[in-house]
Amino acid sequence: MSEQKDNLLLRRAVRVLDALAAGRGPLRFVQVQALLGGISPSSVSSILGTLCETGVVRKLPAGGYVLTQRVRFWAGRVKDRLDLAGIARPEMERLSALLQATVIVFSFSGDAMLCLDSVQDPASPSLARPGSVCPVRLQVIGSLFVRGLLAAGRDEELLAVLGFDPRKHPRALVARMVKRARRDGYMYDEATFFVGSHRFSVPIRHGDETVGVLGFGCTAERLRPKGAKKKMVAALKAAAERIGGRLPG
């Protein structure tokens, strides 16, 4: 019974948010009550009170209710991700065909990384599933490029944030990864975290901001020809630069 009640309250709250987002706001108490089918004043107060407490709705001095900037921020973030995924897709398909590798794009969501899209190469390792959320950890492709991490004053502080465990991760290899990312602008894990999966990644920048990560995973076979790694990294960087250059705003 409690779960059914919670579901009903949630549906009612969403109806209020929909009405406010549709431009019918500010809505007064009696209008919200009518919108919800004439439910009791105490139920309306409970819904509006919860929406105000969570910071998605605020009450105006004159008595009406409106959406807050928090909701507009959410909407902007969703739009940014949709823009990034849509713009990246053609580049990802071209890059996958060129490199014969699986290509992936991530954006950032608070303290996590959100996989927006992936183009799977049939002969290459799988990477993260689109829609999956990954913690910012050393073994996650592109994690070194999460906003501000490489600017950390000491590598020990950086590695602590990324969950470095000397029992699992060779310190010399990790040091090379960090140095390479700072010096050369790309992350390469040398197939340390996932056997047979050589993963490369670069930041996607829009202006001065890092808005995401573009990466690929391939087998060792693809890296054997002379100069292959250098050419593949150059193609990855060029694709990320084109994606960042096409983002709106």
C-alpha positions in Angstrom: 0.0 0.0 0.0 2.8 2.4 0.9 4.5 1.8 -2.5 1.2 2.5 -4.4 0.8 5.7 -2.4 4.4 6.7 -3.3 3.8 6.0 -6.9 0.6 8.1 -6.9 2.4 11.0 -5.2 5.2 10.8 -7.8 2.8 10.8 -10.7 1.0 13.8 -9.3 4.3 15.7 -8.7 5.3 15.0 -12.4 2.0 16.4 -13.5 2.7 19.6 -11.6 6.2 19.8 -13.1 4.8 19.2 -16.6 2.3 22.0 -16.2 5.0 24.4 -15.0 7.4 23.4 -17.8 4.6 23.9 -20.4 4.6 27.6 -19.5 1.4 27.7 -17.5 3.2 28.9 -14.4 3.3 30.5 -12.1 0.5 28.3 -10.7 -1.4 29.2 -7.6 -2.3 26.6 -5.0 -6.0 26.3 -6.2 -4.8 25.8 -9.8 -2.5 23.0 -8.7 -5.4 21.5 -6.7 -7.7 21.6 -9.8 -4.9 20.2 -12.0 -4.7 17.2 -9.7 -8.4 16.5 -9.7 -9.5 18.4 -6.7 -7.5 16.4 -4.1 -7.4 17.5 -0.5 -5.5 20.7 0.4 -3.2 18.7 2.7 -2.1 16.4 -0.2 -1.5 19.5 -2.4 0.6 21.1 0.4 2.6 17.9 0.8 3.4 17.7 -3.0 4.3 21.4 -3.3 6.2 21.3 0.0 8.3 18.4 -1.2 9.0 20.0 -4.6 10.1 23.2 -2.9 12.3 21.3 -0.4 14.1 19.4 -3.2 14.8 22.7 -4.9 12.9 22.1 -8.2 10.0 24.5 -7.4 9.9 27.7 -5.5 7.1 29.7 -4.1 6.9 33.4 -5.2 6.2 36.1 -2.6 2.8 36.7 -4.3 1.9 33.0 -3.8 2.4 31.3 -7.1 4.8 28.4 -7.8 7.4 28.3 -10.5 10.3 26.1 -11.6 13.7 26.9 -10.3 17.0 27.3 -12.1 17.9 23.8 -11.0 15.5 22.3 -13.4 16.7 24.6 -16.2 20.3 23.5 -15.4 19.2 19.8 -15.7 17.6 20.5 -19.0 20.7 22.3 -20.3 22.9 19.4 -19.2 20.7 16.9 -21.0 20.7 19.0 -24.1 24.5 19.2 -23.9 24.8 15.4 -23.8 22.4 14.9 -26.6 24.3 17.5 -28.7 27.6 15.7 -27.8 26.3 12.2 -28.7 24.6 13.3 -31.9 27.7 15.3 -33.1 30.1 12.5 -32.1 28.3 9.6 -33.8 29.4 10.2 -37.4 33.0 10.8 -36.3 32.8 7.6 -34.2 31.6 5.5 -37.1 34.4 6.9 -39.4 37.0 6.4 -36.7 35.8 2.8 -36.0 36.0 1.9 -39.7 39.4 3.6 -40.1 41.0 2.1 -37.0 39.2 -1.2 -37.0 38.5 -0.6 -33.3 35.5 -0.2 -31.0 34.9 3.6 -30.3 33.2 5.1 -27.3 32.2 8.5 -26.0 31.7 9.6 -22.4 30.4 12.7 -20.7 30.7 13.6 -17.1 27.9 13.4 -14.5 29.0 14.7 -11.1 31.5 12.2 -9.7 30.8 9.6 -12.5 31.3 9.1 -16.2 28.3 8.5 -18.4 28.7 6.4 -21.6 26.7 8.2 -24.3 27.4 6.0 -27.3 29.6 3.2 -28.6 30.4 1.8 -32.1 31.4 -1.8 -31.8 34.0 -3.3 -34.1 33.3 -7.0 -34.6 37.0 -8.0 -34.2 37.7 -5.7 -31.2 37.0 -5.8 -27.5 33.7 -4.4 -26.1 33.9 -1.3 -24.0 31.2 0.3 -21.8 27.5 -0.1 -22.7 25.7 3.1 -23.8 23.7 4.5 -20.9 26.0 2.9 -18.3 27.4 5.0 -15.5 31.0 4.3 -14.4 32.8 5.6 -11.3 35.8 7.7 -11.9 38.4 5.0 -11.4 41.8 4.3 -13.0 40.6 1.4 -15.0 37.8 3.4 -16.6 38.8 4.6 -20.1 39.5 8.3 -20.1 39.2 8.8 -16.3 42.4 10.9 -16.2 40.6 13.6 -18.2 37.7 14.1 -15.8 37.6 17.8 -15.1 40.7 19.1 -13.2 42.2 15.8 -12.2 45.4 16.2 -14.2 45.9 19.6 -12.6 46.3 17.9 -9.2 49.6 19.1 -7.6 50.9 15.6 -6.8 50.4 12.3 -8.6 49.6 10.6 -5.2 46.6 12.8 -4.7 45.4 12.1 -8.3 45.9 8.4 -7.9 44.1 8.4 -4.6 41.0 9.9 -6.2 41.2 7.3 -9.0 41.3 4.4 -6.5 44.9 3.4 -7.3 45.8 0.1 -5.6 49.5 -0.9 -5.8 48.5 -4.6 -5.3 46.5 -4.5 -8.5 48.0 -1.8 -10.6 51.7 -1.7 -11.5 53.0 1.6 -10.2 55.5 2.0 -13.1 52.7 1.6 -15.7 50.4 4.0 -13.9 53.2 6.5 -13.7 53.6 6.2 -17.5 49.9 6.6 -18.0 49.8 9.9 -16.0 53.0 11.2 -17.6 51.7 10.4 -21.1 48.3 12.0 -20.5 50.0 15.2 -19.2 52.7 15.4 -21.8 51.1 13.9 -25.0 47.4 14.5 -24.3 46.2 10.9 -24.5 45.6 8.0 -22.1 46.8 4.5 -23.0 46.4 1.6 -20.5 48.7 -0.9 -22.3 46.0 -3.6 -21.8 46.7 -3.7 -18.1 43.2 -3.6 -16.8 41.4 -5.9 -19.3 43.4 -8.7 -20.9 43.8 -8.2 -24.7 42.1 -4.8 -24.7 44.4 -1.9 -25.6 42.4 1.2 -24.8 43.2 4.8 -25.8 41.4 8.0 -25.0 41.6 11.8 -25.4 39.6 14.7 -24.0 36.8 16.4 -26.0 37.2 20.1 -25.3 34.7 22.9 -26.0 36.6 26.2 -25.5 38.5 25.9 -22.2 36.2 23.2 -20.8 36.7 19.4 -21.1 33.1 18.2 -21.8 33.8 14.5 -22.5 36.1 11.7 -23.5 36.5 10.0 -26.9 38.3 6.6 -26.9 38.8 3.3 -28.7 39.7 -0.2 -27.8 41.6 -2.6 -30.1 43.6 -5.8 -30.1 47.4 -6.0 -30.0 47.3 -7.1 -33.6 46.2 -3.6 -34.7 49.2 -2.0 -33.0 51.9 -4.2 -34.5 52.6 -2.4 -37.8 55.3 0.2 -37.6 53.9 3.6 -36.7 50.4 2.2 -36.2 49.9 3.5 -32.6 51.1 7.0 -33.6 48.7 7.2 -36.6 45.8 5.8 -34.5 46.3 8.4 -31.7 46.6 11.2 -34.3 43.3 10.1 -35.8 41.6 9.9 -32.4 42.8 13.4 -31.5 41.7 14.9 -34.8 38.2 13.3 -34.4 37.9 14.7 -30.8 38.9 18.2 -32.0 36.3 18.1 -34.8 33.6 17.0 -32.3 34.5 19.8 -29.8 34.6 22.3 -32.6 31.1 21.5 -33.7 29.4 21.7 -30.3 27.0 24.7 -30.1 27.6 27.7 -28.0 
